[in-house]
Amino acid sequence: MSTADPSMLYITLVLPALFSLSMIFEGVHKFMEKQSGWVPMIMGIIFLLVTITSYFMFQ
């Protein structure tokens, strides 16, 4: 299985990016509900940065 395979791209980049975006939006939702949403938002941003970094490492 090569890194140029579309399924590898889907597994390593698209799914983690969607997961991190859902964490970020969960934090935004908590802020709108007047709750503390810092933890999911920060974890989502960190996870998204790791996903972007892995994209550049695979190129």
DSSP file (Angstrom, degrees, kcal/mol; ACC not computed):
  #  RESIDUE AA STRUCTURE BP1 BP2  ACC     N-H-->O    O-->H-N    N-H-->O    O-->H-N    TCO  KAPPA ALPHA  PHI   PSI    X-CA   Y-CA   Z-CA
    1    1 A M              0   0    0      0, 0.0     2,-0.1     0, 0.0     0, 0.0   0.000 360.0 360.0 360.0 115.5    0.0    0.0    0.0
    2    2 A S    >   -     0   0    0      1,-0.1     3,-1.1     0, 0.0     6,-0.2  -0.461 360.0-118.0 -88.9 163.0    1.7    3.2   -1.1
    3    3 A T  T 3  S+     0   0    0      1,-0.2    -1,-0.1    -2,-0.1    55,-0.0   0.652 112.6  62.9 -74.2 -13.4    1.2    6.6    0.4
    4    4 A A  T 3  S+     0   0    0      4,-0.1    -1,-0.2     5,-0.0    55,-0.0   0.540  76.6 113.0 -86.0  -6.8   -0.2    7.9   -3.0
    5    5 A D  S <> S-     0   0    0     -3,-1.1     4,-1.9     1,-0.1     3,-0.5  -0.444  71.9-132.8 -65.4 133.6   -3.1    5.4   -2.7
    6    6 A P  H  > S+     0   0    0      0, 0.0     4,-2.3     0, 0.0    -1,-0.1   0.839 105.6  55.0 -60.0 -33.4   -6.5    7.3   -2.3
    7    7 A S  H  > S+     0   0    0      2,-0.2     4,-2.3     1,-0.2     5,-0.2   0.872 106.6  51.1 -68.8 -33.8   -7.6    5.0    0.6
    8    8 A M  H  > S+     0   0    0     -3,-0.5     4,-2.6    -6,-0.2     5,-0.3   0.903 110.0  50.0 -66.4 -40.8   -4.4    5.8    2.4
    9    9 A L  H  X>S+     0   0    0     -4,-1.9     4,-2.0     1,-0.2     5,-1.2   0.905 111.4  49.3 -61.9 -41.7   -5.0    9.5    2.0
   10   10 A Y  I  <>S+     0   0    0     -4,-2.3     5,-2.0     3,-0.2    -2,-0.2   0.911 114.3  44.3 -64.8 -43.4   -8.6    9.0    3.2
   11   11 A I  I  <5S+     0   0    0     -4,-2.3    -2,-0.2     1,-0.2    -1,-0.2   0.907 121.4  36.7 -69.5 -42.6   -7.5    7.1    6.3
   12   12 A T  I  <5S+     0   0    0     -4,-2.6    -2,-0.2    -5,-0.2    -1,-0.2   0.713 133.0  13.9 -88.7 -20.3   -4.5    9.4    7.3
   13   13 A L  I  X5S+     0   0    0     -4,-2.0     4,-1.8    -5,-0.3    -3,-0.2   0.774 119.8  46.4-122.6 -49.1   -5.9   12.8    6.4
   14   14 A V  I  ><S+     0   0    0     -5,-1.2     4,-2.4     2,-0.2     5,-0.2   0.948 113.0  45.7 -71.5 -49.6   -9.6   13.1    5.7
   15   15 A L  H  ><S+     0   0    0     -5,-2.0     4,-2.2     1,-0.2    -1,-0.2   0.929 115.6  45.7 -63.1 -46.0  -11.0   11.2    8.7
   16   16 A P  H  > S+     0   0    0      0, 0.0     4,-2.5     0, 0.0    -1,-0.2   0.877 112.2  52.9 -64.4 -34.0   -8.7   12.8   11.3
   17   17 A A  H  X S+     0   0    0     -4,-1.8     4,-2.2     2,-0.2    -2,-0.2   0.910 109.9  47.6 -66.7 -40.5   -9.4   16.2    9.8
   18   18 A L  H  X S+     0   0    0     -4,-2.4     4,-2.0     2,-0.2    -1,-0.2   0.890 111.8  51.0 -65.9 -38.3  -13.2   15.7   10.1
   19   19 A F  H  X S+     0   0    0     -4,-2.2     4,-1.7     2,-0.2    -2,-0.2   0.918 111.3  47.2 -64.0 -43.6  -12.8   14.4   13.7
   20   20 A S  H  X S+     0   0    0     -4,-2.5     4,-2.2     1,-0.2    -2,-0.2   0.882 110.7  51.9 -68.2 -36.5  -10.7   17.5   14.7
   21   21 A L  H  X S+     0   0    0     -4,-2.2     4,-2.6     1,-0.2    -1,-0.2   0.880 107.6  52.4 -66.2 -36.1  -13.2   19.8   13.0
   22   22 A S  H  X S+     0   0    0     -4,-2.0     4,-1.7     2,-0.2    -1,-0.2   0.871 109.2  50.2 -66.9 -34.1  -16.1   18.2   15.0
   23   23 A M  H  X S+     0   0    0     -4,-1.7     4,-1.9     2,-0.2    -2,-0.2   0.907 110.9  49.1 -67.3 -41.0  -14.1   18.8   18.2
   24   24 A I  H  X S+     0   0    0     -4,-2.2     4,-2.1     1,-0.2    -2,-0.2   0.931 112.4  47.3 -63.4 -45.3  -13.6   22.4   17.3
   25   25 A F  H  X S+     0   0    0     -4,-2.6     4,-2.4     1,-0.2    -1,-0.2   0.809 107.3  57.1 -68.6 -28.4  -17.3   22.9   16.5
   26   26 A E  H  X S+     0   0    0     -4,-1.7     4,-2.2     2,-0.2    -1,-0.2   0.904 107.3  48.8 -65.3 -40.0  -18.2   21.1   19.7
   27   27 A G  H  X S+     0   0    0     -4,-1.9     4,-2.1     2,-0.2    -2,-0.2   0.900 111.0  49.5 -64.3 -40.9  -16.1   23.8   21.6
   28   28 A V  H  X S+     0   0    0     -4,-2.1     4,-2.0     2,-0.2    -2,-0.2   0.905 110.1  51.5 -63.6 -41.0  -17.8   26.6   19.7
   29   29 A H  H  X S+     0   0    0     -4,-2.4     4,-1.3     1,-0.2    -2,-0.2   0.901 108.7  50.7 -62.8 -40.9  -21.2   25.0   20.5
   30   30 A K  H  <>S+     0   0    0     -4,-2.2     5,-2.9     1,-0.2    -1,-0.2   0.890 108.3  52.7 -65.5 -37.6  -20.3   24.9   24.2
   31   31 A F  H ><5S+     0   0    0     -4,-2.1     3,-1.4     1,-0.2    -1,-0.2   0.896 107.8  51.1 -62.8 -38.6  -19.3   28.6   24.1
   32   32 A M  H 3<5S+     0   0    0     -4,-2.0    -1,-0.2     1,-0.3    -2,-0.2   0.776 107.4  53.5 -70.0 -24.8  -22.6   29.5   22.6
   33   33 A E  T 3<5S-     0   0    0     -4,-1.3    -1,-0.3    -5,-0.2    -2,-0.2   0.287 120.7-110.4 -89.2   9.4  -24.3   27.5   25.4
   34   34 A K  T < 5S+     0   0    0     -3,-1.4     2,-0.3     1,-0.2    -3,-0.2   0.837  79.4 123.2  63.8  36.1  -22.4   29.6   28.0
   35   35 A Q  S   <S-     0   0    0     -5,-2.9     2,-0.6    -8,-0.1    -1,-0.2  -0.747  74.6 -87.3-116.7 169.1  -20.2   26.6   29.0
   36   36 A S        +     0   0    0     -2,-0.3     3,-0.1     1,-0.1    -5,-0.1  -0.680  48.5 164.0 -79.1 118.0  -16.5   26.2   29.0
   37   37 A G     >  +     0   0    0     -2,-0.6     4,-1.4     1,-0.1     5,-0.2   0.110  40.1 107.0-120.5  20.6  -15.4   24.9   25.6
   38   38 A W  H  > S+     0   0    0      2,-0.2     4,-2.9     1,-0.2     5,-0.3   0.907  74.1  55.7 -68.3 -41.8  -11.7   25.5   25.7
   39   39 A V  H  > S+     0   0    0      1,-0.2     4,-2.5     2,-0.2     5,-0.2   0.945 111.2  40.1 -63.4 -51.9  -10.6   21.9   26.1
   40   40 A P  H  > S+     0   0    0      0, 0.0     4,-2.2     0, 0.0    -1,-0.2   0.878 117.0  51.5 -65.6 -32.8  -12.3   20.4   23.1
   41   41 A M  H  X S+     0   0    0     -4,-1.4     4,-2.2     2,-0.2    -2,-0.2   0.935 112.7  43.6 -68.0 -44.7  -11.5   23.4   21.0
   42   42 A I  H  X S+     0   0    0     -4,-2.9     4,-2.5     2,-0.2     5,-0.2   0.914 114.7  49.7 -66.9 -42.2   -7.8   23.3   21.9
   43   43 A M  H  X S+     0   0    0     -4,-2.5     4,-2.4    -5,-0.3    -1,-0.2   0.885 110.9  50.6 -64.4 -37.3   -7.6   19.6   21.4
   44   44 A G  H  X S+     0   0    0     -4,-2.2     4,-2.2    -5,-0.2    -1,-0.2   0.896 110.8  48.3 -65.9 -40.4   -9.3   19.9   18.0
   45   45 A I  H  X S+     0   0    0     -4,-2.2     4,-2.3     2,-0.2    -2,-0.2   0.919 112.8  48.1 -66.1 -43.2   -6.8   22.6   16.9
   46   46 A I  H  X S+     0   0    0     -4,-2.5     4,-2.2     1,-0.2    -2,-0.2   0.927 112.6  48.8 -62.4 -44.4   -3.8   20.5   18.1
   47   47 A F  H  X S+     0   0    0     -4,-2.4     4,-2.0     1,-0.2    -1,-0.2   0.876 110.9  50.7 -64.4 -37.5   -5.2   17.4   16.3
   48   48 A L  H  X S+     0   0    0     -4,-2.2     4,-2.4     2,-0.2    -1,-0.2   0.895 109.4  50.8 -66.7 -39.7   -5.8   19.4   13.1
   49   49 A L  H  X S+     0   0    0     -4,-2.3     4,-2.4     2,-0.2    -2,-0.2   0.888 109.5  50.4 -64.6 -38.6   -2.2   20.7   13.2
   50   50 A V  H  X S+     0   0    0     -4,-2.2     4,-2.3     2,-0.2    -1,-0.2   0.895 110.4  50.4 -64.8 -39.1   -0.9   17.2   13.6
   51   51 A T  H  X S+     0   0    0     -4,-2.0     4,-1.6     2,-0.2    -2,-0.2   0.914 111.6  46.9 -64.8 -43.4   -3.0   16.1   10.6
   52   52 A I  H  X S+     0   0    0     -4,-2.4     4,-1.7     2,-0.2    -2,-0.2   0.898 111.7  51.5 -65.3 -40.5   -1.7   19.0    8.5
   53   53 A T  H  X S+     0   0    0     -4,-2.4     4,-1.7     1,-0.2    -2,-0.2   0.899 107.6  52.2 -63.3 -40.7    1.9   18.2    9.6
   54   54 A S  H  X S+     0   0    0     -4,-2.3     4,-1.6     1,-0.2    -1,-0.2   0.843 104.4  57.9 -65.7 -31.5    1.5   14.6    8.6
   55   55 A Y  H  X S+     0   0    0     -4,-1.6     4,-0.7     1,-0.2    -1,-0.2   0.933 108.9  44.2 -61.3 -45.5    0.3   15.6    5.2
   56   56 A F  H  < S+     0   0    0     -4,-1.7    -1,-0.2     1,-0.2    -2,-0.2   0.780 110.3  55.6 -72.8 -25.2    3.5   17.5    4.6
   57   57 A M  H  < S+     0   0    0     -4,-1.7    -1,-0.2     1,-0.2    -2,-0.2   0.815 105.8  52.0 -74.3 -29.2    5.6   14.6    6.0
   58   58 A F  H  <        0   0    0     -4,-1.6    -1,-0.2     1,-0.2    -2,-0.2   0.644 360.0 360.0 -80.7 -14.6    4.0   12.2    3.5
   59   59 A Q     <        0   0    0     -4,-0.7    -1,-0.2    -3,-0.2    -2,-0.1   0.490 360.0 360.0 -78.0 360.0    4.8   14.4    0.4
